[in-house]
Amino acid sequence: MRCLRIVLKQTSANYRKPECFENKMTYPLPPVSTVIGALHNACGYREYHPMDISIQGNFEGMHREPYTDHCFLNSTMDDRGILVKLNNSSLLTAGFVKVAVSKKQGSSFTKKKDIDIVNPELFEEYLGLKKVSAEIKTFKDTRFKKLKETIDKRKKKLAEKKKGLNKNSKQYKAVERREKYYKDCEKDFKKRLKAYEDENYNIPVSQYASLTTSIKYYEILDNINLVIHIKSDEDTLNDIYENINNLTAIGRSEDFVDVVSCDFTELTQDLKKPAIRKLRCKQAAYVNVEDVSEDEFNTHINTRGTSEGGAKGTVYYMPKNYVIEGDKRAFTKKKVMYLSDFRVNSLVDNIWADCENENGKSYIVNFI
């Protein structure tokens, strides 16, 4: 079977586990979806081109790298964080302008206590909005409250008056009309007050937010070697081969790759038992759990180089490709096992050997 083999090196990388938020942990090898995404980006694809991937490799070490995490609070706080104005209040990632910074616990933006003002014009705009908010609250607590109390008293009197009237009488219907008048007045007043509050405070102040920062960490793999085999249709393989120099990073945008080689190769399953026994992956790889469960892989290799049978590793539910459902990505996930230093018992089904290598190496290939 003809496929494409890419040998890569990376000085460092983080293949982030999506479930990790506090500290960004990494997979030991890039996820299948990450590799597929990088290849699609290199080729300029905007639609998914079906492909199966085999990933193996190693790294020399791992360290933790600090970064500053920015977190927007659910509400604007007066006594903490950084006061900012958003470029787009519905998109937090669209950027922001720093307005003022609290210097210590107990500070206050509205009282101008223990803060550094970065943008005086926007800060005065923010204080103006807080003043409007206070005026609206005073209005609600005084004039609106009295008006509502008056309406409630009149509605209560009318309700009492209805109790002694015949429902079919003209007097009863007149009382109902009067009740409806007061209800409509109250509803209309609330509507106009809400519109005024939205226009003059709620909408403008929604452009402001409280931002906090904290130090968090990336797990960073060092000195990574990767061997990637790709199975797809001929046109897709040719596209990847011709655009391999556009493959700049795998992982984060700063996790640059050095393409050592990119070659077409023929995979085979036509090897005799003695040749199969010599196949050994001294690196690590992702393999299908189904193949492991059928005892095709073994990791118990003793000092003489012989295998005792059985395979043990770490199981991951690895994302591969996705479809858009609504406005979200729905990933297809594959159950894979992370193995290191392993052999195979036979070359069947999805297990292949890549023996066409200029440096004399042979690879065990298991597509996901």
C-alpha positions as CSV (number, residue, x, y, z in Angstrom):
1,M,0.0,0.0,0.0
2,R,1.3,3.4,-1.0
3,C,1.4,6.1,1.6
4,L,3.3,9.2,2.6
5,R,6.0,9.2,5.4
6,I,7.0,12.5,7.0
7,V,9.9,12.8,9.5
8,L,9.8,15.9,11.7
9,K,11.7,17.5,14.5
10,Q,10.5,20.1,17.0
11,T,12.6,22.0,19.5
12,S,9.6,22.2,21.9
13,A,5.8,21.8,21.8
14,N,2.6,21.6,23.8
15,Y,-0.1,19.3,22.5
16,R,-2.7,20.5,24.8
17,K,-5.2,18.2,26.5
18,P,-8.6,20.0,25.9
19,E,-10.0,19.1,29.4
20,C,-7.1,20.9,31.1
21,F,-7.8,24.6,32.0
22,E,-5.8,25.6,35.1
23,N,-2.5,24.3,33.8
24,K,-2.2,23.2,30.2
25,M,-1.1,19.6,30.2
26,T,0.2,18.0,27.1
27,Y,-0.2,14.7,25.3
28,P,3.1,12.8,24.8
29,L,2.6,12.9,21.0
30,P,0.4,15.2,18.9
31,P,-3.3,14.2,18.7
32,V,-4.5,12.8,15.4
33,S,-6.8,15.9,15.0
34,T,-3.9,18.2,15.5
35,V,-1.8,16.5,12.8
36,I,-4.8,16.4,10.4
37,G,-5.5,20.1,11.0
38,A,-1.9,21.1,10.4
39,L,-1.8,19.1,7.1
40,H,-5.1,20.7,6.0
41,N,-3.8,24.1,6.8
42,A,-0.6,23.5,4.9
43,C,-2.6,22.5,1.8
44,G,-5.0,25.4,2.2
45,Y,-8.0,23.0,2.5
46,R,-11.3,24.4,3.7
47,E,-13.1,21.1,3.7
48,Y,-12.2,17.9,5.3
49,H,-10.2,15.4,3.2
50,P,-10.5,11.9,4.6
51,M,-7.2,10.5,5.8
52,D,-5.8,8.0,8.3
53,I,-2.7,8.8,10.3
54,S,0.0,6.8,12.1
55,I,2.0,8.8,14.7
56,Q,5.1,7.7,16.5
57,G,8.1,9.5,18.0
58,N,9.8,10.5,21.2
59,F,10.9,13.5,23.3
60,E,14.0,14.0,25.5
61,G,12.3,15.8,28.4
62,M,9.6,18.0,29.7
63,H,9.5,21.3,31.6
64,R,6.9,23.8,32.7
65,E,6.7,27.2,31.1
66,P,4.8,30.1,32.9
67,Y,2.3,32.3,31.1
68,T,-0.1,35.1,32.1
69,D,-3.7,34.0,32.0
70,H,-6.4,36.7,31.5
71,C,-9.8,36.0,32.9
72,F,-12.9,38.2,32.5
73,L,-15.2,38.2,35.6
74,N,-18.9,37.7,35.2
75,S,-19.6,41.2,36.4
76,T,-17.8,44.5,36.7
77,M,-16.2,44.7,40.1
78,D,-15.4,48.0,41.8
79,D,-12.6,46.8,44.1
80,R,-10.3,44.5,42.1
81,G,-8.7,43.6,38.8
82,I,-8.3,45.7,35.8
83,L,-11.1,47.9,34.4
84,V,-11.2,47.6,30.6
85,K,-13.5,48.7,27.8
86,L,-14.2,45.9,25.2
87,N,-14.0,46.6,21.5
88,N,-17.1,44.3,21.1
89,S,-19.0,43.4,24.2
90,S,-20.3,40.2,22.6
91,L,-16.8,39.0,21.7
92,L,-14.3,38.9,24.5
93,T,-11.5,37.9,22.1
94,A,-12.0,41.0,19.9
95,G,-9.7,43.0,22.1
96,F,-10.0,45.7,24.8
97,V,-8.7,49.0,26.0
98,K,-7.3,49.2,29.5
99,V,-9.0,51.9,31.5
100,A,-7.8,51.7,35.1
101,V,-5.9,49.2,37.4
102,S,-6.5,48.5,41.1
103,K,-3.3,48.6,43.1
104,K,-4.3,46.6,46.2
105,Q,-7.1,45.0,48.1
106,G,-9.7,47.5,49.2
107,S,-9.3,49.8,46.2
108,S,-12.3,51.4,44.5
109,F,-12.7,52.7,41.0
110,T,-15.8,54.8,41.8
111,K,-14.1,56.4,44.7
112,K,-10.7,56.7,42.8
113,K,-9.1,55.0,45.8
114,D,-5.7,53.1,45.3
115,I,-6.0,52.9,41.5
116,D,-3.9,53.8,38.5
117,I,-5.9,55.6,35.8
118,V,-4.7,54.5,32.3
119,N,-7.3,56.2,30.1
120,P,-8.7,59.3,31.8
121,E,-11.4,59.9,29.0
122,L,-12.8,56.4,29.2
123,F,-12.5,56.4,33.0
124,E,-14.7,59.6,33.2
125,E,-17.2,57.9,30.9
126,Y,-17.4,54.9,33.2
127,L,-17.9,57.2,36.3
128,G,-20.6,59.0,34.4
129,L,-22.4,55.7,33.7
130,K,-22.1,54.7,37.4
131,K,-23.7,58.2,38.3
132,V,-26.6,57.4,35.9
133,S,-27.0,54.1,37.6
134,A,-27.3,55.7,41.0
135,E,-29.8,58.3,39.7
136,I,-32.0,55.5,38.2
137,K,-31.8,53.6,41.5
138,T,-32.9,56.7,43.4
139,F,-35.8,57.3,41.0
140,K,-36.9,53.6,41.5
141,D,-36.7,54.0,45.3
142,T,-38.7,57.2,45.4
143,R,-41.0,58.4,42.6
144,F,-41.5,55.0,40.9
145,K,-42.0,53.3,44.3
146,K,-44.7,55.9,45.3
147,L,-46.4,55.6,41.9
148,K,-46.5,51.8,42.2
149,E,-47.9,52.0,45.8
150,T,-50.7,54.4,44.6
151,I,-51.6,52.1,41.7
152,D,-51.5,49.0,44.0
153,K,-53.9,50.7,46.4
154,R,-56.3,51.7,43.7
155,K,-56.3,48.2,42.2
156,K,-56.9,46.7,45.7
157,K,-60.0,49.0,46.2
158,L,-61.3,48.1,42.8
159,A,-60.8,44.3,43.5
160,E,-62.8,44.8,46.8
161,K,-65.5,46.7,45.0
162,K,-65.9,43.8,42.4
163,K,-66.7,41.3,45.1
164,G,-70.1,42.9,45.7
165,L,-71.1,43.3,42.1
166,N,-72.8,41.0,39.6
167,K,-70.3,39.9,36.9
168,N,-72.8,40.6,34.2
169,S,-73.6,44.1,35.5
170,K,-72.5,47.4,33.9
171,Q,-70.9,48.4,37.2
172,Y,-68.7,45.3,37.2
173,K,-67.5,45.8,33.7
174,A,-66.8,49.4,34.4
175,V,-64.6,48.4,37.4
176,E,-62.8,45.8,35.1
177,R,-62.1,48.6,32.6
178,R,-60.7,50.8,35.4
179,E,-58.5,47.9,36.6
180,K,-57.2,47.3,33.1
181,Y,-56.4,51.0,32.8
182,Y,-54.2,51.0,35.9
183,K,-52.5,47.7,34.9
184,D,-51.7,49.2,31.4
185,C,-50.4,52.4,33.0
186,E,-48.1,50.3,35.3
187,K,-46.9,48.1,32.4
188,D,-46.3,51.1,30.1
189,F,-44.3,52.9,32.8
190,K,-42.2,49.9,33.5
191,K,-41.5,49.5,29.8
192,R,-40.4,53.1,29.4
193,L,-38.2,52.9,32.5
194,K,-36.6,49.7,31.2
195,A,-36.0,51.3,27.8
196,Y,-34.4,54.4,29.4
197,E,-32.2,52.2,31.7
198,D,-31.1,50.0,28.8
199,E,-30.2,53.0,26.5
200,N,-28.5,55.1,29.1
201,Y,-26.8,52.5,31.4
202,N,-27.2,48.8,30.7
203,I,-26.0,48.8,27.1
204,P,-23.2,51.3,27.5
205,V,-21.9,49.7,30.7
206,S,-21.9,46.3,29.1
207,Q,-18.9,47.5,27.1
208,Y,-16.9,47.6,30.4
209,A,-15.6,44.5,32.2
210,S,-13.3,43.5,35.0
211,L,-10.2,41.6,34.0
212,T,-8.0,39.6,36.3
213,T,-4.6,38.0,35.6
214,S,-2.8,35.1,37.1
215,I,0.3,33.0,36.4
216,K,-0.4,29.5,35.0
217,Y,1.8,27.0,33.3
218,Y,2.2,25.0,30.0
219,E,3.8,21.6,30.0
220,I,6.4,21.8,27.3
221,L,8.0,18.8,25.6
222,D,11.6,19.2,24.5
223,N,13.6,17.9,21.5
224,I,10.8,16.0,19.8
225,N,11.2,13.5,16.9
226,L,8.1,12.5,15.0
227,V,7.4,10.0,12.2
228,I,4.0,10.4,10.6
229,H,2.5,8.1,8.0
230,I,-0.5,9.3,6.0
231,K,-3.0,7.1,4.1
232,S,-5.4,8.9,1.8
233,D,-6.4,9.2,-1.9
234,E,-3.7,9.9,-4.4
235,D,-4.6,13.5,-5.0
236,T,-4.5,14.4,-1.3
237,L,-1.2,12.7,-0.8
238,N,0.3,14.6,-3.7
239,D,-1.1,17.9,-2.3
240,I,0.6,17.2,1.0
241,Y,3.8,16.3,-0.7
242,E,3.9,19.4,-2.8
243,N,2.9,21.7,0.1
244,I,5.0,20.1,2.9
245,N,7.1,23.3,3.2
246,N,3.9,25.1,4.3
247,L,3.8,22.8,7.4
248,T,5.2,25.3,9.9
249,A,3.9,24.2,13.3
250,I,2.2,21.4,15.1
251,G,0.6,22.2,18.4
252,R,0.7,25.9,19.2
253,S,1.4,28.5,16.5
254,E,4.9,28.9,18.0
255,D,5.7,25.2,18.1
256,F,7.6,25.2,14.8
257,V,8.6,22.1,12.9
258,D,11.7,21.1,11.0
259,V,10.7,18.8,8.1
260,V,13.6,16.3,7.9
261,S,12.1,14.3,5.0
262,C,8.9,13.7,3.2
263,D,8.7,10.6,1.0
264,F,6.3,8.2,-0.6
265,T,6.7,4.7,0.6
266,E,5.2,1.3,0.1
267,L,3.8,-0.5,3.2
268,T,3.8,-4.2,3.2
269,Q,2.3,-7.1,5.2
270,D,4.2,-9.7,3.2
271,L,6.9,-10.5,5.6
272,K,7.9,-13.9,7.0
273,K,7.9,-14.6,10.7
274,P,11.6,-14.1,11.2
275,A,11.4,-10.7,9.6
276,I,8.4,-9.7,11.6
277,R,10.2,-10.7,14.9
278,K,12.9,-8.2,14.0
279,L,10.5,-5.4,13.7
280,R,10.7,-3.3,16.8
281,C,9.5,0.3,17.6
282,K,11.9,1.7,20.2
283,Q,9.9,4.9,20.2
284,A,6.4,5.5,21.3
285,A,3.2,5.5,19.2
286,Y,-0.6,5.7,19.2
287,V,-2.2,2.4,18.2
288,N,-5.8,1.3,18.0
289,V,-7.1,-0.3,21.2
290,E,-8.9,-3.0,19.1
291,D,-5.6,-4.2,17.7
292,V,-4.1,-4.3,21.2
293,S,-7.0,-6.2,22.6
294,E,-6.5,-8.9,20.0
295,D,-2.9,-9.4,21.3
296,E,-1.2,-8.1,18.1
297,F,1.1,-5.8,20.1
298,N,3.4,-6.6,23.0
299,T,5.5,-4.4,25.2
300,H,7.1,-6.9,27.5
301,I,10.5,-7.1,25.8
302,N,13.3,-8.5,28.0
303,T,17.0,-7.7,27.9
304,R,17.6,-10.3,25.2
305,G,15.2,-8.6,22.9
306,T,12.6,-11.3,23.0
307,S,8.9,-10.7,23.8
308,E,6.9,-12.3,26.5
309,G,3.5,-11.3,25.1
310,G,0.9,-8.7,26.1
311,A,0.8,-4.9,25.8
312,K,0.3,-2.2,28.4
313,G,0.0,1.5,27.9
314,T,-2.2,4.6,28.4
315,V,-5.6,4.8,26.8
316,Y,-6.8,8.1,25.3
317,Y,-10.1,9.0,23.6
318,M,-8.3,10.8,20.8
319,P,-10.2,13.4,18.6
320,K,-9.7,12.8,14.9
321,N,-12.1,14.9,12.7
322,Y,-15.2,17.0,13.3
323,V,-18.4,18.2,11.8
324,I,-20.1,21.5,12.6
325,E,-23.4,21.0,14.5
326,G,-25.0,24.4,15.1
327,D,-22.1,26.6,16.0
328,K,-20.0,24.0,17.6
329,R,-17.5,21.3,16.5
330,A,-18.6,17.7,17.1
331,F,-15.5,15.6,17.1
332,T,-15.2,11.9,16.1
333,K,-13.1,10.3,18.7
334,K,-10.9,7.2,18.5
335,K,-9.9,4.9,21.3
336,V,-6.1,4.6,21.1
337,M,-3.4,3.3,23.4
338,Y,0.0,5.1,23.9
339,L,2.7,2.4,23.7
340,S,6.4,2.6,23.9
341,D,9.2,0.1,22.9
342,F,6.9,-2.5,21.3
343,R,6.7,-5.3,18.8
344,V,4.0,-7.0,16.8
345,N,3.0,-10.6,16.5
346,S,1.8,-10.4,13.0
347,L,1.1,-8.0,10.1
348,V,-2.7,-8.2,9.6
349,D,-5.6,-5.9,8.9
350,N,-4.5,-2.4,10.0
351,I,-0.9,-3.3,11.0
352,W,1.8,-2.7,8.4
353,A,5.6,-2.6,8.0
354,D,7.5,0.3,6.3
355,C,10.8,-1.1,5.3
356,E,11.7,1.4,2.6
357,N,14.0,3.7,4.4
358,E,17.3,5.1,3.4
359,N,18.8,4.9,6.9
360,G,17.9,1.2,7.3
361,K,15.1,1.7,9.8
362,S,11.9,-0.1,9.6
363,Y,8.6,1.2,11.1
364,I,5.6,-0.5,12.5
365,V,2.6,1.4,11.1
366,N,-0.9,1.3,12.7
367,F,-3.4,3.8,11.2
368,I,-6.0,5.7,13.2
